[in-house]
Amino acid sequence: MKRTIFLTGLVSLLAICLSSCGSNSLRTIQLTAPSTELQGIGGTIQLQAQGTYAYGPNRDLTDLVTYTVVVNAAPNNVDVNGFPLPTPPSTIKINSTGLITGVNPAVCSYQDVGTTTTPAWALTGTYMVTATYRGVTSQPVFIGVASAIGSLLPPALGACGPTTTGG
C-alpha cells in the first residue's frame, strides 16, 4: 500500500514538473514572411512567429511575441537616392499582431542595375525585424521597401522595386 501511494505521488510530481517545465521550455522562434518586399503606401506583409519547444508541438506565437523593427545596420544601408533610410515608425510600422505596413514618408530601397530594356533589381537598404518572447529572440527578417518612385535617372526611369512602378 505504501509503495502504491509513493508511486502515485512520484508520477503526480513528474506530471506537474513536465507540464510546468514544458510551458517554459521555448527553444527557438522562427520568424517568417510571405514576402520581403513591402510595396506601396498601405502595402502590408503579415509575419508569422512559430515557437519550437523542448517538449510538445510547435506553437504559433504570432500574437504573443514583441516585434522590433530597426534600420538594418549594414554598411551603405540607404534608399535608391543615397539617403539613409528613415527610422521606424517612419516609412514602415508594425503592429502587435506582426502586420507590417508601408506608411509615409515613401521610400525606395531598390535600385535598377539593369539596362533600359531589362531591369535587374538590387536592394540598397533594408529594415531588420525580430520577434522576442520569454527571453528568446528570433532570427532577423530583412524587409526592402518599394513605396516611392525610385530614381528618375536611367535605367530606372522612375520605377521602384521588382514589381512596383510607383507609390
ABEGO torsion letter per residue (X at the ends): XAAAAAAAAAAAAAAAAAAAAAAAABABBBBBBABABBBEBGBBBBBBBBBBBABEBBBBAAAABBBBBBBBABBGBBBAAGBBBBBOABGBBBBAAGBBBBBOBBBBABBBABBAABBBBBBABBBBBBBBBGGBBBBBBBBBBBABBBBABOAAGGBBEAABAEX
